[in-house]
Amino acid sequence: MNERGSPKEAGDSIRIGFIGAGKVGFSLGKYFAEHDVHVSGYYSRNLDSSKEAAIFTNSKYYEKIEDLIIESDTLFLTVSDQAIGKVYSEIQKYNLSGKILAHCSGAMTSEIFSGISQKGALGCSVHPICAVSSKQTGYRDLSKAYFTIEGNDNNQLLSLLQKCGNPVELLSSEYKIKYHGAAVFASNLVIGLYHKAAEMLKACGLSEEFSKKALEPLFLQNCNNIVTKGVVSSLTGPIERGDDGTVRKHLAVLEEEEKTLYQLLSRELLLVAKEKNPERNYEKMEEVLKNNIL
Ligand SMILES: NC(=O)c1ccc[n+]([C@@H]2O[C@H](COP(=O)([O-])OP(=O)(O)OC[C@H]3O[C@@H](n4cnc5c(N)ncnc54)[C@H](OP(=O)(O)O)[C@@H]3O)[C@@H](O)[C@H]2O)c1
């Protein structure tokens, strides 16, 4: 809190405390500590987790949640999504005046912090668009992460993350679920596609091991092209060439669900293909992709 008794202005030095010593709590704490941000320490469900996180980040562990609250200006609730509301209910009995509360859920908004302004505090969600899969090494991935902030943080965390070198943008609450859906498209759903491709190779009589491995170079090269050259330059294949004969042959051998998946994703590719080749006539392809969808 600053002298005016309100949440600090961007640029004031802040003490950051973590409730929840899991993968994100460990990683953000270490990341901030490495950028000379004052990390007060950790309170977690299990004392051993708090102790481990305190050692890892050279900060303190707290046996009482109230002590962490007193010694922190900003509190990150880095617990599982299901526990955020429960922890917020628990800490409401303490003085939160002048504090910023943040959670890191990609799908939930700051609305979980209901009535927070009456407590003289601010609430926001701060989401790193990356997978944090390890307590020990996750902080390294955070240096490359883009962040979004939804809710009200008085520009403090925005400015802090920018100083750490992370690109950050503000996200409106109404789009939070759609935003999370976009992240699922780029990560989890790609796993679904990879799995489907490997299953189809196996169905062609190839061994399981070969099927998994054979796709690797193709997949990695494609990912690399997408991030270095963008989707338009990366697009190759029958849709881009306007080869509706090959697309018809594919559709003829696919199972019903596979056909739906293929057609829906190909329609998306068609938008990219048109951008790449504005002079090309894709009418026949449009016709093939329109048929039999759902
Ligand atoms: N992992 C990711 O890739 C990722 C990426 C972006 C955002 N997020 C978000 O970050 C948040 C944390 O995720 P995570 O992956 O770090 O989860 P996690 O590894 O499961 O860690 C959550 C920790 O919270 C503690 N905890 C649970 N309930 C608690 C309670 N009632 N009081 C105090 N501590 C409690 C547990 O600590 P104990 O060990 O003490 O039981 C647990 O280790 C979630 O909102 C998630 O959506 C995760």
PDBQT file of the ligand as one rigid body, heavy atoms in Angstrom, charges set to zero:
ROOT
HETATM    1  N1  LIG A 301       0.476 -25.357 -15.348  1.00  0.00    +0.000 N 
HETATM    2  C1  LIG A 301       0.215 -24.609 -16.403  1.00  0.00    +0.000 C 
HETATM    3  O1  LIG A 301       0.646 -24.919 -17.529  1.00  0.00    +0.000 OA
HETATM    4  C2  LIG A 301      -0.566 -23.326 -16.273  1.00  0.00    +0.000 A 
HETATM    5  C3  LIG A 301      -0.415 -22.352 -17.273  1.00  0.00    +0.000 A 
HETATM    6  C4  LIG A 301      -1.123 -21.158 -17.157  1.00  0.00    +0.000 A 
HETATM    7  C5  LIG A 301      -1.964 -20.969 -16.062  1.00  0.00    +0.000 A 
HETATM    8  N2  LIG A 301      -2.103 -21.946 -15.103  1.00  0.00    +0.000 N 
HETATM    9  C6  LIG A 301      -2.978 -21.662 -13.964  1.00  0.00    +0.000 C 
HETATM   10  O2  LIG A 301      -2.177 -21.492 -12.804  1.00  0.00    +0.000 OA
HETATM   11  C7  LIG A 301      -2.891 -21.914 -11.648  1.00  0.00    +0.000 C 
HETATM   12  C8  LIG A 301      -2.057 -22.936 -10.887  1.00  0.00    +0.000 C 
HETATM   13  O3  LIG A 301      -1.835 -24.046 -11.727  1.00  0.00    +0.000 OA
HETATM   14  P1  LIG A 301      -0.621 -25.071 -11.466  1.00  0.00    +0.000 P 
HETATM   15  O4  LIG A 301      -0.397 -25.777 -12.761  1.00  0.00    +0.000 OA
HETATM   16  O5  LIG A 301       0.497 -24.387 -10.797  1.00  0.00    +0.000 OA
HETATM   17  O6  LIG A 301      -1.322 -26.096 -10.447  1.00  0.00    +0.000 OA
HETATM   18  P2  LIG A 301      -0.605 -27.088  -9.435  1.00  0.00    +0.000 P 
HETATM   19  O7  LIG A 301       0.766 -27.437  -9.905  1.00  0.00    +0.000 OA
HETATM   20  O8  LIG A 301      -1.585 -28.175  -9.190  1.00  0.00    +0.000 OA
HETATM   21  O9  LIG A 301      -0.427 -26.206  -8.126  1.00  0.00    +0.000 OA
HETATM   22  C9  LIG A 301      -1.485 -25.749  -7.339  1.00  0.00    +0.000 C 
HETATM   23  C10 LIG A 301      -1.009 -25.785  -5.884  1.00  0.00    +0.000 C 
HETATM   24  O10 LIG A 301      -1.988 -25.124  -5.082  1.00  0.00    +0.000 OA
HETATM   25  C11 LIG A 301      -1.935 -25.657  -3.780  1.00  0.00    +0.000 C 
HETATM   26  N3  LIG A 301      -3.301 -25.644  -3.253  1.00  0.00    +0.000 N 
HETATM   27  C12 LIG A 301      -4.405 -26.268  -3.730  1.00  0.00    +0.000 A 
HETATM   28  N4  LIG A 301      -5.479 -25.961  -2.984  1.00  0.00    +0.000 NA
HETATM   29  C13 LIG A 301      -5.046 -25.077  -2.049  1.00  0.00    +0.000 A 
HETATM   30  C14 LIG A 301      -5.678 -24.370  -1.005  1.00  0.00    +0.000 A 
HETATM   31  N5  LIG A 301      -6.991 -24.513  -0.765  1.00  0.00    +0.000 N 
HETATM   32  N6  LIG A 301      -4.928 -23.550  -0.237  1.00  0.00    +0.000 NA
HETATM   33  C15 LIG A 301      -3.606 -23.398  -0.454  1.00  0.00    +0.000 A 
HETATM   34  N7  LIG A 301      -2.940 -24.066  -1.424  1.00  0.00    +0.000 NA
HETATM   35  C16 LIG A 301      -3.663 -24.875  -2.211  1.00  0.00    +0.000 A 
HETATM   36  C17 LIG A 301      -1.390 -27.080  -3.897  1.00  0.00    +0.000 C 
HETATM   37  O11 LIG A 301      -0.260 -27.086  -3.068  1.00  0.00    +0.000 OA
HETATM   38  P3  LIG A 301       0.164 -28.226  -2.018  1.00  0.00    +0.000 P 
HETATM   39  O12 LIG A 301       1.357 -28.842  -2.669  1.00  0.00    +0.000 OA
HETATM   40  O13 LIG A 301       0.475 -27.416  -0.822  1.00  0.00    +0.000 OA
HETATM   41  O14 LIG A 301      -0.989 -29.194  -1.855  1.00  0.00    +0.000 OA
HETATM   42  C18 LIG A 301      -0.910 -27.205  -5.349  1.00  0.00    +0.000 C 
HETATM   43  O15 LIG A 301       0.426 -27.627  -5.440  1.00  0.00    +0.000 OA
HETATM   44  C19 LIG A 301      -4.228 -22.450 -12.148  1.00  0.00    +0.000 C 
HETATM   45  O16 LIG A 301      -5.190 -21.413 -12.031  1.00  0.00    +0.000 OA
HETATM   46  C20 LIG A 301      -3.957 -22.768 -13.596  1.00  0.00    +0.000 C 
HETATM   47  O17 LIG A 301      -5.119 -22.697 -14.406  1.00  0.00    +0.000 OA
HETATM   48  C21 LIG A 301      -1.425 -23.119 -15.190  1.00  0.00    +0.000 A 
ENDROOT
TORSDOF 0
